[in-house]
Amino acid sequence: MLQEIREDVRTAKAKDPAAQGTAEVILTYPGLQAVWIYRVAHALWNGGYKLTARLLAHFARLLTGVEIHPAAEIGDRLFIDHGMGVVIGETAEIGDDVLMYHGVTLGGNSMRREKRHPTIEDGATLGVGASLIGNITVGENATVGAGATVIEDVPAETTVAGVPAEPIDDGAATIEAPVAGEDDD
């Protein structure tokens, strides 16, 4: 666990230019604190202490503003920047080295006991206020833009934005020059 905390702190310092030092990150980064509490709650959940796990997750939400269901599967070095308003549902799966900003929802779209929350693969970035709904997959190193609503799979290395989210060209926008002799009205 201590090694995971060290990795999390290094990740926060690498991904947040505002990070001033180790003590500051440990004491004042609610996204990291929520993940650390989640890890304890997840171990309790897997050990059959479901009510205790849910109570600990509830405490984490009150303390940090981040709600992570203790049954969710989260990989290494998840960094939740700012944290407030993040919701990670019960059947969500998050890979390694994911960057998630505040207000992100990994929500379900089914009332059945089945896989109903998103899977986020390694290296993905989820922008501020993005809503990812249902049993969808966001591929490796994909980016979901701020405020996007994602209801379909996102291929690896793809950037999506909008409502509903669609792939966007990650190159610079081009403006076509007028052709000589065309009307300029």
Phi, psi and omega in degrees: 000321180298320178297320178297319179296316177302315179297319179297318180294316177300319180297315179300316181293328179284327186262351180235106181295346178279348182295124184262337181178172184298313182299317179299315181298313182296318188273337190232010181255097184298330178297319177290317180299320179296319179294320180295317177293321177304317183300321177292314180298322180296318177297318177297316179302311181293336178275002178092003180265063190295315180296316178299319179297316180294321178296320178294319177297321177296316176301316179299319179297316179298320183285320191246342186081008180248128180249114178236119177293135183294346178273346179301153179252118184235130180280198184275149172061035170292127176242117176257104183282125183072311170089314190312130174084004178285136176230125178239113186285170188305317185258014177293146175230128182234128181281198181275152171058037177271139176248124183230130179264172184298151176080007180283138175240126170253088190254163180262164177224025180218147177264001180273159177275087182208176175294111186228007179239163184293158169248127181246116184277170185309138171077005181287155175237130181243115186288166182309128173071013179289141177243119179245119192237129173095182181279074179242167178235132171257117187291170181304136176058021175280160178232131175252122184291161179301135176076003182289150172245113186254120181235003177226160179304147176245118180296157176305148175060025183244145173252131177237151178206160174102179180228108353288157184295138176225153177300142176240154177286122182272006174276170179291145178295142179247142177244123181284132177286145179295146178277136181306135177092351179280151177296137180257015182301000000 
